[in-house]
Amino acid sequence: MTVPDLLGWTAAALMVATFGCREARLMRPLAVATNVAFIGYGALAALPPVLALHLLLLPVNLWRWAQVAGTPARLARARAWLAARAARCARPRQPGVGMTLLRGTTLCVAVLLLSA
């Protein structure tokens, strides 16, 4: 088996593994590795369409990987913000002029759903 063939089969195996991922946080690094392997395969085997495709897909997968990597931090910030709002709307209030008893109820329900 030649080096390009070995690299092509490795890239194909990585592609299958990428399709088998259920979570984006695991899929994106595999997709980047797949793109790198296919770029090597396309260059060594002189396959311009394969090379061009994966040269185009590599920055897309790198960008999406960076977005997914920031997701847990954004979710934690959103939960903290919603928890602060829920604490504020959970305080007992005296209805006054222009106030409603149900103020913040939707937000409290959203916090309860996110914390589950």
Backbone hydrogen bonds, N-H to C=O, Kabsch-Sander energy under -0.5 kcal/mol:
donor,donor_aa,acceptor,acceptor_aa,energy
6,L,2,T,-2.5
7,L,3,V,-2.7
8,G,4,P,-2.5
9,W,5,D,-2.5
10,T,6,L,-2.1
11,A,7,L,-2.5
12,A,8,G,-2.2
13,A,9,W,-2.3
14,L,10,T,-2.4
15,M,11,A,-2.2
16,V,12,A,-2.2
17,A,13,A,-2.3
18,T,14,L,-2.2
19,F,15,M,-2.1
20,G,16,V,-1.2
21,C,18,T,-1.2
26,L,23,E,-0.8
27,M,23,E,-2.1
28,R,24,A,-2.4
30,L,26,L,-1.1
31,A,27,M,-2.6
32,V,28,R,-2.4
33,A,29,P,-2.3
34,T,30,L,-2.5
35,N,31,A,-2.5
36,V,32,V,-2.4
37,A,33,A,-2.4
38,F,34,T,-2.8
39,I,35,N,-2.3
40,G,36,V,-2.2
41,Y,37,A,-2.5
42,G,38,F,-3.1
43,A,39,I,-2.1
44,L,40,G,-2.7
45,A,41,Y,-2.7
46,A,43,A,-0.6
47,L,42,G,-2.8
51,L,47,L,-2.4
52,A,48,P,-3.0
53,L,49,P,-2.5
54,H,50,V,-2.1
55,L,51,L,-1.8
56,L,52,A,-1.8
57,L,53,L,-2.0
58,L,54,H,-1.7
60,V,56,L,-0.7
61,N,57,L,-2.7
62,L,58,L,-2.4
63,W,59,P,-2.4
64,R,60,V,-2.6
65,W,61,N,-2.2
66,A,62,L,-2.0
67,Q,63,W,-1.9
68,V,64,R,-2.5
69,A,65,W,-2.3
70,G,66,A,-1.0
71,T,68,V,-1.1
74,R,70,G,-2.0
75,L,71,T,-2.6
76,A,72,P,-2.2
77,R,73,A,-2.2
78,A,74,R,-2.4
79,R,75,L,-2.5
80,A,76,A,-2.3
81,W,77,R,-2.3
82,L,78,A,-2.6
83,A,79,R,-2.6
84,A,80,A,-2.1
85,R,81,W,-2.1
86,A,82,L,-2.7
87,A,83,A,-2.3
88,R,84,A,-1.8
89,C,85,R,-2.3
90,A,86,A,-1.4
91,R,87,A,-0.6
91,R,88,R,-0.5
99,M,96,G,-1.7
103,R,100,T,-1.0
105,T,102,L,-2.1
108,C,104,G,-2.4
109,V,105,T,-2.2
110,A,106,T,-2.1
111,V,107,L,-2.2
112,L,108,C,-2.2
113,L,109,V,-2.2
114,L,110,A,-2.3
115,S,111,V,-2.0
116,A,112,L,-0.6
116,A,113,L,-0.6
